[in-house]
Amino acid sequence: MGDRTHTHTGAAGRAAAADGPASVRNVALVGHSGSGKTTLVEALALTAGALNRAGRVEDGSTVSDHDEIERRRRRSVQLSLVPVEWGGYRINLLDTPGHADFVGELRAGLRAADAALFVVSAAQEADAVAGTTRTVWEECAAVGMPRAVVVTHLDTARTSFDGMARICGEIFGHDDPDAVLPLHLPVQGPEGPDGHAPLTGLTGLLAQRVLDYSSGELQERAPAGDQQEPLREARNRLIEGIIAESEDETLMDRYLAGGEIGVPTLFADLERAVARGSFHPVLTAAPAAEGARQGVGTVELLDLITRGFPSPGERALPAVTTPGGDPRPAPVCDPAAPLVAEVVKTSSDPYVGRVSLVRVFSGTLRPDDTVHVCGHGLTEPGGGGRPCHEADVRVGALTEPFGGQQRPLDHCVCGDLACVSKLGGAETGDTLSGTGDPLLMEPWAMPDPLFPLAVRAHSKVDEDKLSQGLGRLVAEDPTMRLEQNQDTRQVVLWCMGEAHADVALERLRSRYGVQVDAEPHRVPLRETFASRSVGRGRLVKQSGGHGQYAICEIEVEPLPPGAGIEFVDKVAGGSVPRQFIASVEKGVRSQAARGVAAGHPLVDVRVTLLDGKSHSVDSSDAAFQTAGALALREAAAGTRVQLLEPVAEVGVLVPDDYVGPVMSDLAGRRGRVVGTEQASGERTLVRAEVPEAEIGRYTVDLRSLTHGSGRFDRAYARHEPMPPQLADRIREAR
């Protein structure tokens, strides 16, 4: 691994790898947009022989960016699987989007992976490790996922590998900087007029050999004399870091006593520490030069993946229960064991239909098998409004994705991934298991979508297709939530941010043929009486034949928040016949639902029926309903009607450095900070109450304010009176 003798050769196709979980490596590439993940995947695929020519992100020709939306945007917006073969191992490279809006695709990639490569760009040194990337690192650390760091873009002007390695040590290894160290030092060619110095080779710290790619072919040589001192210092620190993580406690004594520790021993301990997730090597890589078959550092990276990262059988599998919630024994990574698999991604193909990317955790999946598909009830917290579902489904064809291609498979063994067509109504996150013993895997953590996108069909034709298109979008992406708001009569698609919303609109148009228009999102306002008032409803019509006659007098008084509408009957002497009292109440409640001032529902009032008149022939149920509504409207005209707006309880988790700016920003949104509390990792949780009208874009604004390091949650608290000047503005706009 790293700088050993290179005897590996790559070969395209699946047949080269042994058919078993021990020969599989699942690796997610993580990093923010522009860090070079997709270019690195392309370079690794070229080195492994899976590609004959590397594509470019700039012209949309990479194997990862096969989706038309990604090509147009020149940005990854979905998880992409690129399988390669290296030295008898099958490596599933899971290229994840870097934009924070597509964190759901990132989480899916981590669920399918057993290790992670964190890709950081030396060209973006100031922001090389974005807040979202740090958060993902901490999440991986919490579950013990093995990780390594890859530094890219070293050929960019004014970049420094030493500076980036130091930053990575401080950020990723803040508890133990000696657990995040380089395995080799880069060798760069002469600096050109533009300040660029190409990466031409690597100096292995353990073997103390230079791997020179400057001629286009690998050549090994001894380090030059001026390299000896920095090499010695970096090598000593690496050895001490490896020994500190070694399970052999005698190594430290031998090292401190001046004894020589063999390079094979150091490599073996390094590989074990990486697989345990206790040591995180820093590497560097660059794409292949024009006409070359190998990029600088790509062989070393593939060796690290196969030798240092764990096989699926070495990782703990997610817990399982019955569909009813009863715990069951943990599944085992054994091809002969009962089937347990999970849909980690769902997409739609214009020719095949719905395609499910499945990670098999236990057992073996074959075409034409009948499996039990079970999904979590997404009406649960974080769910998204979809019901529980389960059914027995016959598996369609199995394929191996490679960019836009699908290669047929005759089976998928545990630890591996495959695409399944025609898997019924399976959605992302669903569990596949045997029909005789249905199981349900614990769900992986998904953030709550908090950016509202209100949409309406562009035409009558689109109206018929809108519901189906939105349903498919939500089934494919667990970070979207669909809401049919009865108060505002809007269809709202809750997303992760503006980019997520834009992609959703584009998919509706291009994939499902639904033309939609976005409209401003409205929050559900309420109305209430500011003081006591009385009203008289009079309906007297006589136009020949059967007339209409109903008179009622009511008193309306405000109630405490949350009381709703209370109706009280105080009619004396039968002035309103008993059978028509319910009619008055129905008319009052119907008018209250429509509003009395600005068209928003009336709440928190007591309506008392005091008196009225009837006619033996012309009075009717409909007449007294109308009279009740008229009485309520007259009562509203005699007092001030307050507009009530929804207020949310908001919890904002930010690094301590951003507490002041966040609190100031919340105050500017008419928010009230109700408390702060210290959280782990030098973070503070700020609790506040903020009007919902002020936080529609808070997902985007908080990300900008905290450089991607802050996150928040929200929950409805209550309705409160809106400031008079804002209420007047809404009434005028009606």
Steps between C-alpha positions, in 0.01 A plus 500: 500500500615854433856450369553126468620334183226532238401162361126559466326515167145608437244336274154608397210269565381309797647158437845590635386523862434200720128457555468569872468785752870476597596625154265803506584853612227767520641852519312832508678812376406802713585866455338829408435616146814564299728285716565259212306186598363423154838566334664270754248223428577542130875473567457188715278336236762575232782358712297187576432444129125562523537794258709544188493876523423734789214746457476855629249658737510820294355334190274252681685194369584327831353163585342642819320790333276297269178678600392776263437741787853444630647563158314826463587618849856360500437390855414166660148498639460128567689196624692318228650149516818424304624141551862414413729197544844521658728215594219245530275735696177663394489865608167681498581870479199700620531856369284725719384858431690774679226761521330513839154488337562142388603363838239227462701350212814529714335319791385226262859460379627469856230242577619289207871544582733340750764775483531861382752706307481868595613705202637850570628752249833673555373777271229582754727502804300764689178300460647160418306329776146641489275488802284228347811288434610537862156394616513188284848418636363521855205277408735241350719519810197438722434166329868410456502509120855478359608818323789637297569845354598575139646841411429611141587797277861528618596620153303821558700818564593583860402165647678311775469133591662566837246773572209280399630204703527728802144632451366145467682397817358794693142459377457125453735406782423775749488241780809316372694682222751213479222272373471704175841494328642478144625168362716670240618845394426637152771565243419794274658617179630850431253783539371641173432866413146466632626380838390140444736224604387158369496198728764263357543240772490396863756432767394205715566573866531141620693344209692827443479469123397754236231385258569715193227533232654798316587291192151351476623166637567411863868517599629446853807669643651611828410844640732787416727639769293815559194283566657304783425735791128568432463130414658395831276729708180393324602133513571508873164661571320243283676209672411640843138542389485140375661361814261696721210319332669159494359210698860385562598692813867394466549709185507828690764369741713377210463830318587712804803279565626575150419161356420461131142405412465327166301665222273191456410519870418870470285440191312217671426714807403793277250287308344367821469852648338631180253210492408563866436866426762622750757633250422713195774529238532811283578434134510704183401422144490664159338394170709327237691717255389499138563154355599344836315205656562588864458817699745593774393338827214296356680166534584582862140594566363179349749304710383682812138414421565130443752447782399752764124537474284222646293248311122499557537203733721703733240769560206484742170479314194714578253361752179335378152450640181338384263733312310524829810630683613189690882474513667218307857366499743713299551380141834347401702566186474146366388415144313196632314692773142628464465802274518848653547787254409867479404746228754782533393694191200511270499650152284496191617383160295611197520150350518267801290695751589510868850366579615425856865502606520229767770420755486134600602465866429129545425208271494507121256680269406340167272597211146363519525448879187593692592731786313686770526878462433697818524875553501714811187700567609841393231662707747431781740783601709601203285290271345726242138402512511161326325200658649167606504255213598139449439243230646190340665596172672302227849633426561609141832508321822565694755732343828665583495874428796666331411854409204485265555130429340204678691171487295183566569298817391150591517567877618749761684365803487656847725802535449600137266739321276455198217673319160328501226580252127458553515475877136595539442817698829472693630834625834623626566354845281190453621160623506187285485167685371146467125456471492243780668726754442870414748743655541877522838671532544798729476818292801719440496860617353748255473874553157660501432706184432857612494700175144539363428495128136575415403374154195501277431333170565718198191378318204265532696225324783536753252495786414139425869395505621717788396271784664196345821689420531641850430158650783346300741776599427447869529121466845540345634760743439467877622858551188630324164525671168569333233707675148582388433803720127524562522851649692669218374259230857463376694193391835531678810294425738532793863486384851541641569834330479700177718266293296200617178680407635597157595140424156381614330741258733395221432131561125559499529664160761279331438159658125503562385751241325724755521875448470675836521856624655593833310751711575681827452275800229622737488427871160410651369813671203517738258770613354574842297771674696757699200583723139416569245581229139429409337435166154452354432279204177573313375310198148599395405433138148479362479475122187300451457144604720356773718774657802506731483629853765480773629750755763432764701709743841388620775616731866423415784521751866402474635185667856397597729374221429145395138501616353470151135600451248452777125532432259568788119497486332757731172537315204543734130450428546310177557811287724278288340155467711218635542337158662818359759564776731242341445679167622829648808324638570341163476837326731662757762226469482504121559877491779467758678251275485750212616791717342833579767757410785375281374158395681297768329262745355658815616337825495543879157661547182414688181562302186528714156486341287747700173545313325479164175473311346239275201453273277198509511455121801687360767403755735217398834342573663684210353835607638475856841388368512815290383714792773355725767584245364855456495554877866396531603734220313791662667427834839506328423840347443640851844418640864464402583163350854390572708297256687212664818356348662163574807507722759221493728370770842501338818328618818619324818296552811698406871516584565731793657763271167558327272534802505881496423541128225237519330668796516838325353348185216340695420834664478655152239238416278610792624199693531467878798305630376292793827335597832348403672182606843356439515203265784262421789593274522872585148561379209691647129435465305825473128465574264766371139567402470649153200582278480242223468774239857605584671162460387378161856546365678437828658178371684700233573803716636300795729306270638827363533657845691207650692385190303177494573404860160583656180302493158546653170334569157649544164406645169682509444671835183711474334791321568852629367845404681647203641855530229747385706648216561155349137400548383817325731425208350152459144637513582760238655239271190279518 
